[in-house]
Amino acid sequence: MAMSGGVDSSVAALILKQKGYEVIGTFMKNWSDTKNKMTGECSWKEERRFAMKIAAILKIPFKTLDFEKEYKKYVVEKMFKLYQKGITPNPDVDCNNKIKFPLLLEAAKKLKCDYIATGHFARIKQNKKGKYQLLRGKDEMKDQSYFLYRRNQINLKNTLFPTGELTDRKSVV
């Protein structure tokens, strides 16, 4: 379970645990150049602490994955090159395409996990021909499928979006 320290991924981890999945929380360190203006501490450390607290409350193992070098190379450097050409990229799409899904799937295999999961508000459905389809999240206001449009069949087959069916957060608690 990719855990950012935020509400969506925390709720997703809870849903998976409630459904009986064996969940391993993972925090992806992608960027350390940003600091909290009040404390001067790198922002990722605070986000990681939140994710660790949720993992402890849910009694699930927790791992930190360092993808910062890959993020800078495949997302940040690409973004600046495209800006110089007058193109406005979407770094969230590039991160999902180059970092989050491929590297998280690789880490999951090493941990002998069957699936990866994120807190994205999207859904996956297998059609009658056995192909997987990415669908919008049921909550139109929270839908994030547009960030995930580059997911391939392997990604979709091995990914869970536990919050995608939610229309009201109160229904989880």
Z-matrix of the N, CA and C atoms (Angstrom, degrees):
N
C 1 1.446
C 2 1.513 1 108.44
N 3 1.339 2 116.99 1 117.10
C 4 1.453 3 121.12 2 175.88
C 5 1.529 4 108.15 3 -72.22
N 6 1.327 5 116.68 4 117.16
C 7 1.461 6 121.52 5 -176.89
C 8 1.525 7 109.45 6 -116.93
N 9 1.332 8 115.28 7 119.47
C 10 1.465 9 121.02 8 -178.36
C 11 1.524 10 111.94 9 -91.01
N 12 1.311 11 116.90 10 -14.59
C 13 1.453 12 120.86 11 -171.88
C 14 1.519 13 111.44 12 97.40
N 15 1.341 14 116.51 13 -4.50
C 16 1.454 15 121.73 14 -179.42
C 17 1.521 16 112.61 15 -93.28
N 18 1.311 17 115.31 16 177.05
C 19 1.463 18 122.52 17 -176.07
C 20 1.534 19 111.73 18 -65.54
N 21 1.337 20 117.68 19 -47.16
C 22 1.466 21 120.60 20 -173.08
C 23 1.529 22 112.33 21 -60.35
N 24 1.331 23 117.45 22 -47.72
C 25 1.467 24 119.03 23 -179.41
C 26 1.527 25 111.26 24 -71.37
N 27 1.323 26 117.62 25 -30.12
C 28 1.465 27 120.82 26 176.98
C 29 1.528 28 111.04 27 -67.01
N 30 1.324 29 116.00 28 -43.54
C 31 1.469 30 121.15 29 177.09
C 32 1.527 31 109.87 30 -64.26
N 33 1.320 32 116.89 31 -41.41
C 34 1.472 33 120.99 32 178.88
C 35 1.531 34 110.54 33 -60.23
N 36 1.328 35 117.47 34 -42.99
C 37 1.470 36 121.04 35 178.41
C 38 1.526 37 110.48 36 -62.81
N 39 1.327 38 117.03 37 -41.38
C 40 1.463 39 121.31 38 178.00
C 41 1.527 40 110.95 39 -62.55
N 42 1.321 41 117.22 40 -44.64
C 43 1.470 42 121.14 41 179.76
C 44 1.525 43 110.00 42 -59.73
N 45 1.325 44 116.87 43 -46.66
C 46 1.473 45 119.90 44 -179.81
C 47 1.523 46 111.05 45 -61.58
N 48 1.316 47 116.33 46 -42.81
C 49 1.472 48 120.59 47 178.89
C 50 1.535 49 109.84 48 -62.65
N 51 1.324 50 117.65 49 -43.58
C 52 1.466 51 121.75 50 178.97
C 53 1.528 52 111.60 51 -62.90
N 54 1.337 53 116.94 52 -31.02
C 55 1.464 54 121.18 53 179.85
C 56 1.527 55 112.56 54 -83.03
N 57 1.333 56 117.10 55 -1.17
C 58 1.456 57 120.58 56 175.96
C 59 1.516 58 116.23 57 94.35
N 60 1.316 59 117.75 58 7.59
C 61 1.461 60 120.06 59 177.14
C 62 1.528 61 109.81 60 -72.97
N 63 1.319 62 116.44 61 147.78
C 64 1.455 63 122.17 62 170.38
C 65 1.534 64 105.25 63 -85.74
N 66 1.309 65 116.96 64 110.56
C 67 1.463 66 122.49 65 -170.80
C 68 1.527 67 110.61 66 -104.92
N 69 1.333 68 115.25 67 135.47
C 70 1.460 69 122.31 68 170.52
C 71 1.520 70 105.95 69 -117.68
N 72 1.318 71 117.58 70 121.26
C 73 1.455 72 121.42 71 178.00
C 74 1.518 73 110.27 72 -80.81
N 75 1.326 74 116.26 73 136.31
C 76 1.468 75 120.45 74 176.93
C 77 1.520 76 109.54 75 -131.38
N 78 1.305 77 115.08 76 135.08
C 79 1.461 78 121.60 77 174.64
C 80 1.515 79 107.38 78 -108.70
N 81 1.324 80 116.67 79 130.09
C 82 1.456 81 121.19 80 179.75
C 83 1.529 82 109.43 81 -101.38
N 84 1.322 83 115.69 82 114.64
C 85 1.466 84 120.63 83 175.69
C 86 1.525 85 106.77 84 -86.51
N 87 1.327 86 115.35 85 108.44
C 88 1.462 87 120.92 86 -178.07
C 89 1.524 88 113.28 87 -111.08
N 90 1.325 89 117.49 88 -21.53
C 91 1.459 90 119.63 89 -172.22
C 92 1.520 91 109.63 90 -152.17
N 93 1.326 92 117.03 91 126.39
C 94 1.463 93 119.23 92 -179.73
C 95 1.519 94 113.00 93 -122.62
N 96 1.321 95 118.08 94 9.59
C 97 1.465 96 120.69 95 -177.36
C 98 1.532 97 113.78 96 -83.29
N 99 1.311 98 118.21 97 -8.58
C 100 1.460 99 121.50 98 -178.31
C 101 1.525 100 109.79 99 -97.40
N 102 1.321 101 115.96 100 134.52
C 103 1.465 102 120.27 101 -179.73
C 104 1.527 103 110.61 102 -119.76
N 105 1.327 104 115.53 103 147.79
C 106 1.456 105 122.62 104 174.05
C 107 1.527 106 107.62 105 -67.64
N 108 1.328 107 117.85 106 126.37
C 109 1.464 108 121.77 107 -176.58
C 110 1.523 109 112.55 108 -65.42
N 111 1.321 110 117.69 109 -26.99
C 112 1.463 111 121.26 110 -178.69
C 113 1.533 112 111.50 111 -81.46
N 114 1.329 113 116.46 112 -44.08
C 115 1.467 114 119.89 113 -173.65
C 116 1.520 115 113.64 114 -101.23
N 117 1.318 116 117.57 115 -20.77
C 118 1.457 117 120.80 116 -175.83
C 119 1.521 118 112.83 117 78.09
N 120 1.331 119 116.35 118 1.24
C 121 1.466 120 121.74 119 -178.83
C 122 1.531 121 110.26 120 -83.48
N 123 1.315 122 116.35 121 146.74
C 124 1.465 123 120.55 122 175.68
C 125 1.522 124 109.47 123 -56.40
N 126 1.326 125 117.54 124 131.56
C 127 1.467 126 122.44 125 -175.70
C 128 1.517 127 112.73 126 -59.62
N 129 1.337 128 118.06 127 -35.46
C 130 1.458 129 120.32 128 -177.36
C 131 1.531 130 111.78 129 -61.26
N 132 1.329 131 117.38 130 -29.77
C 133 1.470 132 119.86 131 -178.71
C 134 1.531 133 111.03 132 -66.24
N 135 1.334 134 116.07 133 -41.16
C 136 1.464 135 120.42 134 178.01
C 137 1.532 136 110.77 135 -66.77
N 138 1.336 137 116.30 136 -43.59
C 139 1.468 138 120.47 137 178.28
C 140 1.530 139 110.47 138 -61.46
N 141 1.320 140 116.90 139 -41.35
C 142 1.468 141 121.67 140 178.41
C 143 1.532 142 110.61 141 -63.28
N 144 1.336 143 117.16 142 -41.22
C 145 1.473 144 119.95 143 178.45
C 146 1.527 145 110.91 144 -60.59
N 147 1.339 146 117.45 145 -41.62
C 148 1.467 147 120.53 146 177.57
C 149 1.528 148 110.12 147 -61.26
N 150 1.332 149 116.41 148 -45.69
C 151 1.465 150 120.60 149 179.84
C 152 1.528 151 110.36 150 -62.14
N 153 1.329 152 117.10 151 -41.60
C 154 1.471 153 121.15 152 179.06
C 155 1.532 154 111.38 153 -63.04
N 156 1.338 155 116.46 154 -39.84
C 157 1.470 156 120.48 155 178.79
C 158 1.524 157 110.69 156 -62.53
N 159 1.330 158 116.61 157 -44.10
C 160 1.466 159 120.42 158 179.41
C 161 1.519 160 109.78 159 -64.07
N 162 1.327 161 117.82 160 -43.74
C 163 1.465 162 121.41 161 178.13
C 164 1.529 163 110.52 162 -59.80
N 165 1.324 164 117.13 163 -40.29
C 166 1.468 165 120.79 164 178.69
C 167 1.529 166 110.82 165 -65.63
N 168 1.330 167 116.62 166 -42.80
C 169 1.471 168 120.52 167 178.67
C 170 1.530 169 110.04 168 -62.08
N 171 1.336 170 116.71 169 -41.47
C 172 1.468 171 121.34 170 -179.40
C 173 1.533 172 112.62 171 -80.40
N 174 1.339 173 115.81 172 -6.06
C 175 1.472 174 121.98 173 -179.69
C 176 1.532 175 111.13 174 58.11
N 177 1.334 176 114.66 175 49.70
C 178 1.462 177 120.09 176 177.19
C 179 1.536 178 108.67 177 -120.18
N 180 1.323 179 117.60 178 148.49
C 181 1.470 180 119.60 179 176.07
C 182 1.525 181 110.42 180 -62.24
N 183 1.324 182 116.01 181 156.30
C 184 1.454 183 120.96 182 -176.19
C 185 1.524 184 110.26 183 -136.49
N 186 1.323 185 116.38 184 134.40
C 187 1.465 186 123.13 185 179.26
C 188 1.524 187 108.87 186 -130.20
N 189 1.327 188 116.21 187 148.97
C 190 1.458 189 122.17 188 172.60
C 191 1.518 190 108.20 189 -110.36
N 192 1.318 191 115.91 190 129.20
C 193 1.458 192 122.70 191 179.38
C 194 1.520 193 108.22 192 -112.22
N 195 1.329 194 117.36 193 125.73
C 196 1.459 195 121.39 194 -177.30
C 197 1.524 196 109.61 195 -99.51
N 198 1.333 197 115.45 196 105.12
C 199 1.464 198 122.53 197 179.59
C 200 1.536 199 111.44 198 -114.08
N 201 1.311 200 117.16 199 20.34
C 202 1.459 201 120.65 200 -173.66
C 203 1.531 202 112.14 201 -62.27
N 204 1.305 203 118.21 202 -44.18
C 205 1.473 204 121.14 203 -179.16
C 206 1.529 205 110.26 204 -60.44
N 207 1.326 206 116.98 205 -44.24
C 208 1.463 207 121.75 206 179.69
C 209 1.533 208 111.02 207 -67.02
N 210 1.335 209 116.63 208 -39.92
C 211 1.466 210 120.98 209 179.67
C 212 1.532 211 110.69 210 -61.77
N 213 1.324 212 116.23 211 -45.85
C 214 1.470 213 119.40 212 179.86
C 215 1.527 214 110.66 213 -61.97
N 216 1.331 215 116.35 214 -42.51
C 217 1.463 216 120.41 215 -176.70
C 218 1.523 217 112.39 216 -70.37
N 219 1.327 218 117.45 217 -49.55
C 220 1.466 219 120.98 218 -170.72
C 221 1.522 220 114.98 219 -92.52
N 222 1.325 221 117.79 220 -17.66
C 223 1.466 222 119.52 221 -179.17
C 224 1.531 223 110.87 222 -113.31
N 225 1.330 224 116.82 223 -57.91
C 226 1.464 225 120.26 224 -173.82
C 227 1.530 226 112.01 225 -68.76
N 228 1.328 227 117.22 226 -50.87
C 229 1.465 228 119.38 227 -179.67
C 230 1.528 229 111.23 228 -61.69
N 231 1.329 230 116.57 229 -40.57
C 232 1.474 231 120.44 230 177.93
C 233 1.528 232 110.41 231 -63.21
N 234 1.331 233 116.09 232 -41.27
C 235 1.462 234 120.71 233 -179.46
C 236 1.535 235 110.19 234 -60.00
N 237 1.331 236 117.59 235 -46.00
C 238 1.463 237 120.22 236 -179.33
C 239 1.526 238 111.78 237 -66.16
N 240 1.316 239 117.51 238 -38.11
C 241 1.471 240 120.77 239 177.81
C 242 1.529 241 110.51 240 -63.15
N 243 1.323 242 116.54 241 -41.96
C 244 1.463 243 119.98 242 179.43
C 245 1.527 244 111.55 243 -68.73
N 246 1.343 245 117.07 244 -39.65
C 247 1.469 246 120.01 245 176.26
C 248 1.518 247 110.99 246 -58.52
N 249 1.327 248 116.90 247 -40.33
C 250 1.466 249 121.06 248 179.67
C 251 1.527 250 111.54 249 -63.54
N 252 1.329 251 116.94 250 -25.79
C 253 1.465 252 121.69 251 178.60
C 254 1.529 253 111.94 252 -90.81
N 255 1.344 254 116.39 253 2.00
C 256 1.454 255 120.06 254 -179.78
C 257 1.516 256 113.80 255 83.96
N 258 1.320 257 117.27 256 14.96
C 259 1.468 258 122.35 257 -179.88
C 260 1.525 259 108.45 258 -103.58
N 261 1.327 260 116.59 259 136.62
C 262 1.463 261 120.93 260 178.62
C 263 1.527 262 109.13 261 -103.24
N 264 1.324 263 117.36 262 103.06
C 265 1.464 264 120.41 263 -179.28
C 266 1.528 265 111.71 264 -80.84
N 267 1.310 266 115.74 265 168.93
C 268 1.457 267 121.32 266 172.93
C 269 1.530 268 106.81 267 -111.22
N 270 1.340 269 118.15 268 100.38
C 271 1.462 270 120.18 269 -176.04
C 272 1.529 271 113.73 270 -61.97
N 273 1.334 272 118.73 271 -26.88
C 274 1.467 273 120.58 272 178.12
C 275 1.526 274 110.69 273 -65.51
N 276 1.317 275 116.93 274 -40.52
C 277 1.462 276 121.00 275 178.31
C 278 1.528 277 109.48 276 -65.95
N 279 1.327 278 116.35 277 -44.53
C 280 1.464 279 120.04 278 179.17
C 281 1.526 280 111.60 279 -64.37
N 282 1.315 281 117.45 280 -39.39
C 283 1.470 282 120.51 281 177.93
C 284 1.528 283 110.29 282 -62.37
N 285 1.317 284 117.03 283 -46.25
C 286 1.465 285 119.91 284 178.68
C 287 1.525 286 111.25 285 -61.72
N 288 1.328 287 116.54 286 -39.35
C 289 1.449 288 122.28 287 -175.57
C 290 1.532 289 112.95 288 -74.97
N 291 1.321 290 117.21 289 -40.58
C 292 1.464 291 121.31 290 -172.98
C 293 1.523 292 114.22 291 -102.75
N 294 1.325 293 117.35 292 -23.88
C 295 1.466 294 119.97 293 -173.17
C 296 1.528 295 111.77 294 -117.68
N 297 1.322 296 115.23 295 -69.53
C 298 1.467 297 119.35 296 -169.00
C 299 1.525 298 113.20 297 -55.65
N 300 1.301 299 118.56 298 -57.05
C 301 1.468 300 119.10 299 -173.29
C 302 1.523 301 113.66 300 -74.43
N 303 1.325 302 120.44 301 -48.97
C 304 1.470 303 117.26 302 -178.92
C 305 1.530 304 113.29 303 -66.62
N 306 1.333 305 117.55 304 -42.29
C 307 1.461 306 119.52 305 -177.43
C 308 1.521 307 111.82 306 -75.19
N 309 1.324 308 117.08 307 -33.19
C 310 1.457 309 120.29 308 176.49
C 311 1.536 310 110.39 309 -68.86
N 312 1.330 311 116.95 310 -39.66
C 313 1.472 312 120.09 311 175.76
C 314 1.527 313 111.27 312 -62.79
N 315 1.315 314 116.03 313 -39.91
C 316 1.464 315 120.47 314 177.88
C 317 1.534 316 111.04 315 -63.23
N 318 1.328 317 116.06 316 -44.19
C 319 1.474 318 120.68 317 177.94
C 320 1.525 319 110.51 318 -64.71
N 321 1.338 320 116.74 319 -39.02
C 322 1.470 321 120.65 320 179.49
C 323 1.524 322 111.18 321 -61.91
N 324 1.328 323 116.81 322 -40.99
C 325 1.470 324 120.14 323 178.40
C 326 1.520 325 110.55 324 -61.11
N 327 1.339 326 116.83 325 -43.14
C 328 1.467 327 120.92 326 178.78
C 329 1.523 328 111.60 327 -62.65
N 330 1.328 329 116.32 328 -33.13
C 331 1.466 330 121.44 329 179.33
C 332 1.532 331 112.17 330 -87.14
N 333 1.334 332 116.26 331 2.02
C 334 1.466 333 123.35 332 -179.15
C 335 1.531 334 112.40 333 61.47
N 336 1.324 335 115.43 334 39.97
C 337 1.463 336 121.72 335 177.92
C 338 1.530 337 109.58 336 -93.32
N 339 1.323 338 116.49 337 146.31
C 340 1.461 339 121.98 338 178.42
C 341 1.524 340 112.66 339 -82.31
N 342 1.327 341 116.74 340 -29.28
C 343 1.461 342 121.64 341 -174.97
C 344 1.524 343 110.49 342 -139.52
N 345 1.334 344 114.24 343 160.86
C 346 1.457 345 120.61 344 162.79
C 347 1.524 346 105.79 345 -111.18
N 348 1.313 347 115.99 346 158.43
C 349 1.465 348 120.37 347 178.90
C 350 1.519 349 108.64 348 -143.39
N 351 1.322 350 115.58 349 147.93
C 352 1.462 351 121.59 350 175.71
C 353 1.525 352 108.40 351 -134.86
N 354 1.306 353 115.54 352 171.43
C 355 1.461 354 120.89 353 178.19
C 356 1.521 355 113.62 354 -90.65
N 357 1.326 356 117.44 355 14.34
C 358 1.472 357 119.88 356 178.43
C 359 1.527 358 110.95 357 -62.47
N 360 1.314 359 115.79 358 140.79
C 361 1.461 360 121.89 359 175.31
C 362 1.530 361 107.87 360 -87.36
N 363 1.320 362 114.58 361 86.92
C 364 1.462 363 123.45 362 178.55
C 365 1.524 364 106.19 363 -154.17
N 366 1.324 365 115.57 364 170.98
C 367 1.468 366 119.87 365 179.51
C 368 1.526 367 109.44 366 -135.89
N 369 1.318 368 115.04 367 158.02
C 370 1.461 369 121.35 368 176.42
C 371 1.521 370 107.15 369 -127.33
N 372 1.331 371 115.28 370 135.27
C 373 1.462 372 120.87 371 179.30
C 374 1.525 373 107.98 372 -133.48
N 375 1.325 374 115.52 373 139.49
C 376 1.462 375 119.93 374 174.62
C 377 1.521 376 107.59 375 -95.08
N 378 1.337 377 116.69 376 126.34
C 379 1.464 378 119.43 377 -178.54
C 380 1.535 379 111.05 378 -84.88
N 381 1.309 380 116.94 379 179.66
C 382 1.470 381 122.24 380 -176.06
C 383 1.525 382 112.85 381 -63.55
N 384 1.321 383 117.06 382 -24.20
C 385 1.462 384 121.06 383 179.88
C 386 1.533 385 111.71 384 -88.45
N 387 1.334 386 116.86 385 3.66
C 388 1.458 387 120.79 386 178.51
C 389 1.516 388 114.77 387 85.97
N 390 1.318 389 117.22 388 3.22
C 391 1.465 390 121.45 389 178.91
C 392 1.529 391 109.22 390 -87.12
N 393 1.327 392 114.92 391 147.02
C 394 1.455 393 120.54 392 179.18
C 395 1.521 394 109.58 393 -94.85
N 396 1.321 395 115.04 394 139.22
C 397 1.458 396 121.43 395 -179.25
C 398 1.520 397 109.57 396 -121.27
N 399 1.322 398 115.81 397 138.10
C 400 1.452 399 121.85 398 173.59
C 401 1.520 400 107.80 399 -87.64
N 402 1.320 401 116.32 400 126.20
C 403 1.463 402 121.48 401 -179.42
C 404 1.527 403 110.12 402 -118.43
N 405 1.306 404 115.13 403 157.46
C 406 1.460 405 120.68 404 175.45
C 407 1.521 406 109.92 405 -63.85
N 408 1.336 407 115.94 406 150.89
C 409 1.449 408 120.41 407 172.56
C 410 1.521 409 109.68 408 -64.89
N 411 1.327 410 117.00 409 149.19
C 412 1.468 411 119.59 410 -179.05
C 413 1.528 412 112.37 411 -60.90
N 414 1.321 413 117.26 412 -33.86
C 415 1.459 414 121.19 413 178.23
C 416 1.529 415 107.98 414 -84.61
N 417 1.317 416 116.64 415 103.59
C 418 1.463 417 122.07 416 -176.98
C 419 1.535 418 112.12 417 -58.60
N 420 1.314 419 117.17 418 -29.87
C 421 1.463 420 120.64 419 -179.39
C 422 1.531 421 111.74 420 -74.51
N 423 1.320 422 117.91 421 -22.58
C 424 1.463 423 121.99 422 -177.45
C 425 1.531 424 112.99 423 -108.56
N 426 1.320 425 117.83 424 -5.28
C 427 1.462 426 121.53 425 -175.20
C 428 1.526 427 111.63 426 -50.39
N 429 1.344 428 116.19 427 134.58
C 430 1.462 429 122.00 428 178.72
C 431 1.529 430 111.96 429 -128.23
N 432 1.307 431 116.83 430 17.42
C 433 1.466 432 120.05 431 -177.45
C 434 1.531 433 111.83 432 -61.15
N 435 1.326 434 117.65 433 -28.21
C 436 1.462 435 120.75 434 -179.71
C 437 1.526 436 112.78 435 -64.11
N 438 1.342 437 118.19 436 -22.72
C 439 1.465 438 121.13 437 175.45
C 440 1.531 439 111.35 438 -79.74
N 441 1.313 440 116.47 439 -12.26
C 442 1.468 441 121.63 440 -170.26
C 443 1.520 442 113.54 441 -114.33
N 444 1.322 443 117.67 442 9.58
C 445 1.461 444 120.43 443 -170.34
C 446 1.528 445 113.99 444 -62.77
N 447 1.304 446 119.24 445 -16.86
C 448 1.467 447 121.55 446 -179.81
C 449 1.535 448 113.36 447 -90.56
N 450 1.309 449 118.37 448 6.44
C 451 1.474 450 120.49 449 -179.75
C 452 1.516 451 109.05 450 -65.97
N 453 1.311 452 115.91 451 133.24
C 454 1.465 453 120.55 452 179.09
C 455 1.533 454 110.47 453 -94.83
N 456 1.304 455 116.94 454 -179.86
C 457 1.472 456 121.57 455 -176.43
C 458 1.535 457 112.02 456 -61.63
N 459 1.313 458 117.91 457 -38.68
C 460 1.475 459 120.46 458 178.59
C 461 1.520 460 109.93 459 -64.59
N 462 1.353 461 116.71 460 -44.86
C 463 1.468 462 120.11 461 177.58
C 464 1.520 463 111.04 462 -59.13
N 465 1.330 464 116.05 463 -48.90
C 466 1.466 465 119.95 464 -176.24
C 467 1.527 466 111.96 465 -65.34
N 468 1.317 467 116.54 466 -39.39
C 469 1.465 468 120.87 467 -179.76
C 470 1.533 469 111.76 468 -62.94
N 471 1.320 470 116.57 469 -32.10
C 472 1.460 471 121.49 470 -173.44
C 473 1.521 472 114.14 471 -108.15
N 474 1.332 473 117.28 472 18.76
C 475 1.464 474 121.17 473 -176.61
C 476 1.521 475 111.00 474 -124.66
N 477 1.319 476 114.68 475 143.46
C 478 1.466 477 122.16 476 174.53
C 479 1.529 478 108.29 477 -120.39
N 480 1.317 479 115.91 478 137.85
C 481 1.458 480 122.77 479 174.35
C 482 1.537 481 107.30 480 -120.39
N 483 1.326 482 117.76 481 81.51
C 484 1.471 483 121.06 482 -174.10
C 485 1.522 484 115.37 483 -60.29
N 486 1.326 485 118.80 484 -26.86
C 487 1.468 486 120.26 485 -178.17
C 488 1.523 487 112.71 486 -86.76
N 489 1.316 488 117.63 487 -7.27
C 490 1.461 489 121.51 488 -175.64
C 491 1.513 490 115.29 489 -61.57
N 492 1.315 491 116.63 490 -26.29
C 493 1.471 492 120.59 491 -179.97
C 494 1.527 493 112.78 492 -87.48
N 495 1.315 494 117.29 493 -11.31
C 496 1.467 495 120.45 494 -175.08
C 497 1.530 496 111.65 495 -73.17
N 498 1.304 497 114.90 496 139.80
C 499 1.458 498 120.69 497 172.11
C 500 1.522 499 110.52 498 -120.95
N 501 1.325 500 115.99 499 -14.23
C 502 1.452 501 120.98 500 -179.35
C 503 1.521 502 107.75 501 -148.34
N 504 1.306 503 117.09 502 116.38
C 505 1.475 504 120.76 503 -176.53
C 506 1.532 505 112.30 504 -59.43
N 507 1.307 506 118.00 505 -26.78
C 508 1.464 507 120.83 506 -178.86
C 509 1.529 508 111.33 507 -62.46
N 510 1.336 509 117.00 508 -23.69
C 511 1.458 510 119.92 509 -177.18
C 512 1.521 511 112.97 510 -70.48
N 513 1.337 512 119.06 511 -13.63
C 514 1.454 513 122.45 512 -178.63
C 515 1.511 514 111.49 513 -84.88
N 516 1.315 515 116.59 514 -38.63
C 517 1.453 516 121.03 515 -170.42
C 518 1.510 517 112.57 516 -78.71
